[in-house]
Amino acid sequence: MSQITVQGGKPLVGRVDVRGAKNLVTKAMVAALLGETPSELRDVPKISDVEVVQQLLQLHGVKIDFSDDGVMKLDPTNVKSARMVDIDAHAGSSRIPILFCGPLLHQLGEAFIPDLGGCHIGDRPVDYHFEVLRNFGAVIEQLPSGTRLSAPKGLHGAKISLPYPSVGATEQVLLTATKAQGLTELSGAAVEPEIMDLIAILQKMGAIISVDTDRVIRIEGVSTLNGYSHRALFDRNEAASWAAAALATGGDIVVGGARQQEMTTFLNVFRKIGGAFEILDDGIRFRHPGGQLQPVVIETDVHPGFMTDWQQPLVVAMTQATGFSIVHETVYENRFGFTDALNQMGAQIQIYRECLGGNSCRFGQRNFNHSAVISGPSKLKGADIRVPDLRGGFSHMVAALAAEGTSNVTNVQLISRGYEHFLDKLTALGAQFTYTE
């Protein structure tokens, strides 16, 4: 288990560059399975989630060339079935194999999916994905080691209504419907920028997809798709994480590759709490301008609301604001487990079952601890911390960098799932730490 020993209390200053979004790149790689010709994806980050998908695609016969400058070429002309035991061995904790189902059913007529893991931040059942695939005509067979899917009569268009704008379910529909026979209508769809970028990729491949203002997506199935050439949308989650790190440590960080349009909601909150930012031609500069930080009330939501992945690193900065801040989490019901370590370091964070600071949400009557009240400013002190998940883990790193004294952070390999070269970036920002495998 890898460990970082951090000497905190020093502002992070400098520049980091972000590449393509983890939540887009991995899905774009899967989309290449649908093409009859090779695809090229640019700005691909070297993170472990990308490596997992690359290995899974190679198991299925996709030839991949991934250069150091972030250009990935994918050739799906020799797609084949893979053994479930091999899929299971390479999938690890990733949930991405569930999105292979539609493309593989189109290309091979069958797919095998192992039991899936992922970060333990809330309920993300794969059963709903299977139900969506049944609507397209897939036959689902549960096996001791996982699930086998087949499409003896092919896949056909369907009318699907999502009870919640799930990003994963929306991606599942898009990747399946593009080559399904007939028209698919998806209501209650997610419309995050990463979803729109995936739609742009599929349209480049030859798909016919329209998006209405009422979260309805219509896909007219086509018989064949070609490869694509595309530069991936930047990772707005990573950009927000470094912005929060600048604020929490009293620092000044330029995030190269970040764009204003996709971060408008975050930028508003960042300014309200007392942070300063400047929009540059090639990125965004985030800094602590001095003086007191102000408490804020935020409620996470699907796009165009405040992203759930943004709240965890920002909570660390909220511990330094004067007064009471409130975070109402409405996307994942178990996302405040990371606050235990912050309290251990001296933060004052209380978790509640009630819907605080906003409207009642779907978790309000289900006894989940999904609201947080942060009292500040708190003097953070170094501590021994174990990373619980991807975003919570980066938040712990931010807290360790902001705290006085020494912190030992273990299980840090989880952070590499979504943050490219994060140790090198910390070094570039002047962080003082040692790393051991």
WORA-V619119 format. One record per pair of residues at least 6 apart in sequence whose ideal C-beta (glycine too) atoms are under 7 Angstrom apart, sorted by the first residue. I is the first residue (numbers start at 1). J is the second residue. D is the distance in whole Angstrom. If there is no record, write none. Layout:
i & j & d
I & J & D
I & J & D
This chain:
i & j & d
1 & 410 & 5
1 & 411 & 6
2 & 412 & 5
2 & 413 & 5
2 & 436 & 7
2 & 437 & 6
3 & 408 & 6
3 & 409 & 7
3 & 410 & 5
3 & 412 & 7
3 & 436 & 5
4 & 409 & 5
4 & 412 & 5
4 & 433 & 5
4 & 435 & 5
5 & 406 & 6
5 & 408 & 5
5 & 433 & 6
5 & 434 & 5
6 & 400 & 4
6 & 401 & 6
6 & 406 & 7
6 & 407 & 5
6 & 409 & 6
6 & 433 & 5
7 & 406 & 6
7 & 432 & 4
7 & 433 & 7
8 & 382 & 6
8 & 400 & 5
8 & 401 & 5
8 & 402 & 6
8 & 403 & 4
8 & 404 & 6
8 & 405 & 6
8 & 407 & 6
9 & 403 & 7
9 & 404 & 5
10 & 430 & 6
10 & 432 & 6
11 & 249 & 5
11 & 250 & 5
11 & 251 & 4
12 & 245 & 6
12 & 246 & 6
12 & 249 & 5
12 & 251 & 4
12 & 253 & 6
12 & 401 & 6
12 & 429 & 4
12 & 430 & 6
12 & 431 & 6
13 & 251 & 5
13 & 252 & 5
13 & 429 & 6
13 & 430 & 6
14 & 253 & 7
14 & 428 & 5
14 & 429 & 4
14 & 430 & 6
15 & 254 & 4
15 & 256 & 6
16 & 242 & 6
16 & 253 & 7
16 & 255 & 6
16 & 256 & 7
16 & 425 & 4
16 & 428 & 6
16 & 429 & 7
17 & 256 & 4
17 & 257 & 5
18 & 234 & 5
18 & 235 & 5
18 & 238 & 5
18 & 239 & 5
18 & 255 & 6
18 & 256 & 7
18 & 257 & 5
18 & 258 & 6
19 & 43 & 5
19 & 44 & 7
19 & 45 & 4
19 & 70 & 6
19 & 235 & 7
19 & 257 & 7
19 & 420 & 6
20 & 43 & 4
20 & 44 & 6
20 & 45 & 6
20 & 232 & 3
20 & 233 & 7
20 & 234 & 7
20 & 235 & 6
21 & 194 & 5
21 & 232 & 6
21 & 233 & 5
21 & 234 & 6
21 & 235 & 4
21 & 236 & 7
22 & 45 & 7
22 & 47 & 6
22 & 49 & 6
22 & 235 & 6
22 & 418 & 5
23 & 194 & 5
24 & 194 & 4
24 & 197 & 5
24 & 198 & 6
24 & 232 & 5
24 & 233 & 5
25 & 41 & 7
25 & 44 & 5
25 & 45 & 7
25 & 50 & 6
25 & 232 & 5
26 & 49 & 6
26 & 50 & 6
26 & 53 & 5
26 & 96 & 5
27 & 99 & 6
27 & 171 & 5
27 & 198 & 5
28 & 41 & 5
28 & 198 & 7
28 & 201 & 5
28 & 230 & 7
28 & 232 & 6
29 & 41 & 7
29 & 53 & 5
29 & 57 & 6
29 & 74 & 7
30 & 53 & 7
30 & 99 & 5
30 & 100 & 6
30 & 103 & 6
30 & 175 & 6
31 & 175 & 6
31 & 198 & 7
31 & 201 & 6
31 & 202 & 6
32 & 39 & 4
32 & 62 & 7
32 & 74 & 4
32 & 76 & 6
32 & 227 & 7
33 & 62 & 7
33 & 76 & 5
33 & 79 & 6
33 & 103 & 4
33 & 104 & 7
33 & 107 & 6
34 & 103 & 5
34 & 106 & 7
34 & 178 & 6
34 & 179 & 6
34 & 205 & 7
34 & 225 & 5
35 & 76 & 6
35 & 205 & 6
35 & 225 & 5
35 & 226 & 5
35 & 227 & 4
35 & 228 & 7
36 & 224 & 6
36 & 225 & 7
36 & 226 & 6
37 & 226 & 5
37 & 227 & 4
38 & 73 & 6
38 & 74 & 6
38 & 75 & 4
38 & 227 & 5
39 & 74 & 5
39 & 227 & 4
39 & 228 & 5
40 & 71 & 7
40 & 73 & 5
40 & 229 & 5
41 & 72 & 5
41 & 230 & 6
41 & 232 & 6
42 & 70 & 6
42 & 71 & 5
42 & 230 & 7
42 & 231 & 4
42 & 232 & 7
43 & 70 & 5
43 & 231 & 5
43 & 232 & 5
44 & 50 & 6
44 & 66 & 7
44 & 70 & 5
44 & 72 & 5
44 & 232 & 7
45 & 70 & 7
45 & 420 & 4
46 & 420 & 5
47 & 416 & 6
47 & 417 & 6
47 & 418 & 6
47 & 419 & 7
47 & 420 & 5
48 & 416 & 5
48 & 417 & 5
49 & 94 & 6
49 & 417 & 5
49 & 418 & 6
52 & 90 & 6
52 & 91 & 7
52 & 92 & 6
52 & 94 & 5
52 & 96 & 7
53 & 96 & 5
54 & 64 & 6
54 & 66 & 7
55 & 90 & 4
56 & 87 & 7
56 & 90 & 6
56 & 91 & 7
56 & 97 & 6
56 & 100 & 7
57 & 64 & 6
57 & 74 & 7
58 & 64 & 6
59 & 82 & 4
59 & 86 & 5
59 & 87 & 6
59 & 90 & 6
60 & 79 & 6
60 & 80 & 6
60 & 82 & 5
61 & 78 & 5
61 & 79 & 5
61 & 80 & 4
62 & 74 & 6
62 & 75 & 7
62 & 76 & 5
62 & 79 & 7
63 & 75 & 4
64 & 72 & 7
64 & 73 & 7
64 & 74 & 5
65 & 73 & 4
66 & 72 & 5
79 & 107 & 5
79 & 108 & 7
81 & 108 & 6
81 & 110 & 7
84 & 112 & 4
84 & 114 & 6
84 & 145 & 6
84 & 146 & 5
87 & 97 & 6
87 & 112 & 6
87 & 114 & 5
88 & 114 & 4
88 & 145 & 7
88 & 146 & 7
91 & 97 & 5
91 & 114 & 6
91 & 116 & 7
92 & 117 & 7
93 & 117 & 4
93 & 118 & 6
94 & 118 & 7
95 & 116 & 5
95 & 117 & 7
95 & 118 & 4
95 & 124 & 7
97 & 113 & 5
97 & 114 & 7
97 & 116 & 7
98 & 113 & 6
98 & 116 & 6
98 & 126 & 5
98 & 129 & 5
99 & 171 & 6
99 & 172 & 6
99 & 175 & 6
100 & 111 & 6
101 & 111 & 5
101 & 113 & 6
101 & 133 & 6
101 & 149 & 5
102 & 133 & 7
102 & 172 & 7
102 & 175 & 5
102 & 176 & 3
103 & 175 & 6
104 & 110 & 7
104 & 111 & 4
105 & 111 & 6
105 & 138 & 6
105 & 149 & 6
105 & 151 & 5
105 & 155 & 6
106 & 155 & 7
106 & 179 & 5
109 & 150 & 6
109 & 151 & 6
110 & 148 & 7
110 & 149 & 6
110 & 150 & 5
111 & 149 & 5
112 & 146 & 6
112 & 148 & 6
113 & 146 & 5
113 & 147 & 5
113 & 149 & 7
114 & 145 & 7
114 & 146 & 4
115 & 146 & 6
116 & 126 & 6
118 & 124 & 6
119 & 389 & 4
119 & 390 & 6
120 & 334 & 7
120 & 389 & 7
121 & 332 & 5
121 & 334 & 6
121 & 335 & 5
121 & 389 & 6
122 & 332 & 3
122 & 333 & 5
122 & 334 & 5
122 & 335 & 6
123 & 333 & 7
124 & 168 & 7
128 & 169 & 6
129 & 168 & 7
129 & 169 & 7
129 & 172 & 5
130 & 140 & 5
132 & 160 & 6
132 & 169 & 6
132 & 172 & 5
132 & 173 & 6
133 & 149 & 6
133 & 176 & 7
134 & 140 & 6
135 & 158 & 4
135 & 160 & 6
136 & 155 & 4
136 & 156 & 6
136 & 158 & 5
136 & 176 & 5
136 & 180 & 6
137 & 151 & 6
137 & 153 & 6
137 & 154 & 7
137 & 155 & 5
137 & 156 & 5
138 & 149 & 5
138 & 151 & 5
138 & 155 & 7
139 & 149 & 7
139 & 150 & 5
139 & 151 & 7
139 & 152 & 7
140 & 147 & 6
140 & 149 & 6
141 & 147 & 7
141 & 148 & 5
154 & 181 & 6
155 & 176 & 6
155 & 180 & 4
156 & 180 & 6
156 & 181 & 5
156 & 182 & 5
157 & 177 & 7
157 & 180 & 5
157 & 181 & 6
157 & 182 & 3
157 & 183 & 5
157 & 184 & 4
157 & 221 & 6
158 & 184 & 6
159 & 185 & 5
160 & 173 & 6
160 & 186 & 5
161 & 187 & 5
161 & 188 & 6
162 & 169 & 6
162 & 188 & 4
162 & 189 & 6
163 & 188 & 7
165 & 188 & 6
165 & 189 & 6
165 & 190 & 4
165 & 215 & 6
165 & 302 & 5
166 & 190 & 6
167 & 190 & 4
167 & 192 & 6
167 & 195 & 7
170 & 186 & 7
170 & 189 & 5
170 & 190 & 4
170 & 195 & 6
171 & 198 & 7
173 & 184 & 7
173 & 186 & 5
174 & 198 & 6
174 & 199 & 7
174 & 202 & 6
174 & 219 & 7
177 & 184 & 4
177 & 219 & 4
177 & 221 & 6
178 & 202 & 5
178 & 207 & 4
178 & 219 & 6
178 & 221 & 7
178 & 222 & 7
178 & 225 & 6
179 & 221 & 6
179 & 222 & 6
179 & 225 & 6
180 & 221 & 4
181 & 221 & 5
182 & 221 & 6
183 & 218 & 7
183 & 220 & 6
184 & 219 & 4
184 & 221 & 7
185 & 216 & 7
185 & 218 & 5
186 & 216 & 7
186 & 217 & 5
187 & 215 & 7
187 & 216 & 5
188 & 215 & 6
189 & 215 & 5
189 & 216 & 7
189 & 217 & 5
190 & 302 & 6
191 & 211 & 7
191 & 215 & 6
191 & 303 & 6
192 & 303 & 4
193 & 233 & 6
193 & 262 & 5
193 & 303 & 7
194 & 233 & 6
197 & 232 & 7
197 & 233 & 4
199 & 209 & 5
199 & 211 & 7
201 & 228 & 5
201 & 230 & 5
202 & 209 & 6
203 & 209 & 6
204 & 228 & 4
204 & 230 & 6
205 & 225 & 4
205 & 226 & 6
205 & 227 & 7
205 & 228 & 5
206 & 222 & 6
206 & 224 & 7
206 & 225 & 5
206 & 226 & 6
207 & 219 & 7
207 & 222 & 6
207 & 225 & 6
208 & 219 & 7
208 & 220 & 4
208 & 222 & 6
209 & 217 & 7
209 & 219 & 5
210 & 218 & 5
211 & 217 & 5
234 & 257 & 5
234 & 258 & 6
234 & 259 & 6
236 & 262 & 5
236 & 263 & 5
237 & 309 & 4
237 & 418 & 7
238 & 418 & 7
238 & 419 & 6
239 & 255 & 5
239 & 258 & 4
239 & 263 & 6
239 & 284 & 7
240 & 263 & 7
240 & 266 & 5
240 & 310 & 5
240 & 313 & 7
241 & 313 & 5
241 & 394 & 5
242 & 253 & 5
242 & 255 & 5
242 & 286 & 7
243 & 255 & 7
243 & 270 & 6
243 & 286 & 4
244 & 313 & 4
244 & 314 & 5
244 & 316 & 6
244 & 317 & 5
244 & 398 & 6
245 & 251 & 7
245 & 253 & 7
245 & 313 & 7
245 & 398 & 5
245 & 401 & 7
246 & 252 & 6
246 & 253 & 4
246 & 286 & 4
246 & 287 & 6
246 & 288 & 6
247 & 275 & 5
247 & 288 & 5
247 & 317 & 4
248 & 316 & 5
248 & 317 & 4
248 & 320 & 6
248 & 398 & 5
248 & 402 & 4
249 & 401 & 5
249 & 402 & 5
250 & 288 & 5
251 & 287 & 7
251 & 288 & 6
252 & 287 & 4
253 & 286 & 5
253 & 429 & 6
254 & 280 & 7
254 & 283 & 6
254 & 285 & 5
255 & 283 & 5
255 & 284 & 5
255 & 286 & 6
256 & 282 & 6
256 & 283 & 4
257 & 283 & 6
258 & 283 & 5
258 & 284 & 4
260 & 267 & 7
260 & 279 & 5
260 & 284 & 7
265 & 304 & 6
265 & 305 & 7
265 & 306 & 5
266 & 310 & 5
267 & 277 & 6
269 & 296 & 6
269 & 298 & 6
269 & 306 & 6
270 & 277 & 6
272 & 294 & 7
272 & 296 & 5
273 & 293 & 5
273 & 294 & 6
273 & 296 & 5
273 & 317 & 7
273 & 321 & 6
274 & 291 & 7
274 & 292 & 7
274 & 293 & 4
274 & 294 & 5
275 & 286 & 6
275 & 288 & 6
276 & 287 & 5
276 & 289 & 4
277 & 284 & 6
277 & 285 & 6
277 & 286 & 5
278 & 285 & 4
292 & 322 & 5
293 & 317 & 7
293 & 320 & 5
293 & 321 & 4
293 & 322 & 7
294 & 321 & 6
295 & 321 & 5
295 & 322 & 7
295 & 323 & 4
295 & 324 & 5
295 & 325 & 4
296 & 325 & 5
297 & 325 & 7
297 & 326 & 5
297 & 357 & 4
298 & 306 & 5
298 & 311 & 7
298 & 327 & 6
299 & 306 & 7
299 & 328 & 4
299 & 330 & 6
299 & 357 & 6
299 & 358 & 4
300 & 306 & 5
300 & 307 & 7
300 & 308 & 4
300 & 311 & 5
300 & 329 & 5
300 & 330 & 6
300 & 331 & 5
301 & 330 & 6
302 & 331 & 7
308 & 329 & 6
308 & 331 & 4
308 & 332 & 6
308 & 335 & 6
309 & 391 & 5
311 & 327 & 5
311 & 329 & 7
312 & 338 & 6
312 & 391 & 4
312 & 392 & 5
312 & 395 & 4
313 & 394 & 6
313 & 395 & 5
313 & 398 & 5
315 & 327 & 6
315 & 339 & 7
315 & 372 & 7
315 & 374 & 6
315 & 395 & 7
316 & 342 & 7
316 & 395 & 5
316 & 398 & 5
316 & 399 & 5
316 & 402 & 6
318 & 325 & 4
318 & 374 & 4
318 & 376 & 7
319 & 342 & 7
319 & 347 & 4
319 & 374 & 6
319 & 376 & 5
319 & 378 & 5
319 & 380 & 7
320 & 376 & 6
320 & 377 & 5
321 & 376 & 5
321 & 377 & 7
322 & 376 & 6
322 & 377 & 6
323 & 376 & 7
324 & 373 & 6
324 & 375 & 6
325 & 374 & 4
326 & 356 & 5
326 & 357 & 4
326 & 371 & 7
326 & 373 & 6
327 & 371 & 7
327 & 372 & 5
328 & 355 & 6
328 & 356 & 6
328 & 357 & 5
328 & 358 & 4
328 & 371 & 5
329 & 335 & 5
329 & 336 & 7
329 & 370 & 5
329 & 371 & 7
330 & 361 & 4
330 & 363 & 7
333 & 363 & 5
333 & 368 & 4
333 & 370 & 5
334 & 368 & 7
336 & 351 & 5
336 & 369 & 6
336 & 372 & 5
337 & 388 & 6
337 & 392 & 7
338 & 388 & 6
338 & 392 & 3
338 & 395 & 6
338 & 396 & 7
339 & 349 & 4
339 & 351 & 7
339 & 372 & 6
341 & 383 & 7
341 & 385 & 5
341 & 396 & 6
342 & 349 & 6
342 & 399 & 6
343 & 349 & 6
344 & 383 & 5
345 & 380 & 5
345 & 381 & 6
345 & 383 & 5
345 & 399 & 6
345 & 403 & 6
346 & 378 & 5
346 & 379 & 6
346 & 380 & 5
346 & 381 & 5
347 & 378 & 5
347 & 380 & 6
348 & 375 & 4
348 & 378 & 5
349 & 372 & 6
349 & 374 & 5
350 & 373 & 5
351 & 369 & 4
351 & 372 & 5
352 & 369 & 7
352 & 371 & 4
352 & 373 & 7
353 & 367 & 6
353 & 368 & 7
353 & 369 & 6
354 & 364 & 7
354 & 371 & 6
355 & 361 & 5
355 & 364 & 4
355 & 371 & 6
356 & 371 & 4
356 & 373 & 7
357 & 371 & 7
363 & 370 & 5
380 & 399 & 6
380 & 402 & 6
380 & 403 & 4
380 & 404 & 7
381 & 403 & 5
381 & 404 & 6
381 & 405 & 5
382 & 400 & 7
382 & 403 & 5
382 & 404 & 7
382 & 405 & 3
382 & 406 & 4
382 & 407 & 4
383 & 407 & 6
384 & 408 & 5
385 & 396 & 5
385 & 400 & 7
385 & 407 & 6
385 & 409 & 5
386 & 410 & 5
386 & 411 & 5
387 & 393 & 3
387 & 396 & 6
387 & 409 & 6
387 & 410 & 7
387 & 411 & 4
387 & 412 & 6
387 & 414 & 5
387 & 415 & 7
389 & 414 & 6
390 & 414 & 6
390 & 415 & 7
390 & 417 & 5
390 & 418 & 5
393 & 412 & 7
393 & 414 & 5
393 & 415 & 5
394 & 415 & 6
394 & 419 & 6
396 & 409 & 6
397 & 409 & 6
397 & 415 & 7
400 & 407 & 4
400 & 409 & 6
401 & 431 & 6
415 & 422 & 6
416 & 422 & 7
423 & 435 & 6
426 & 433 & 6
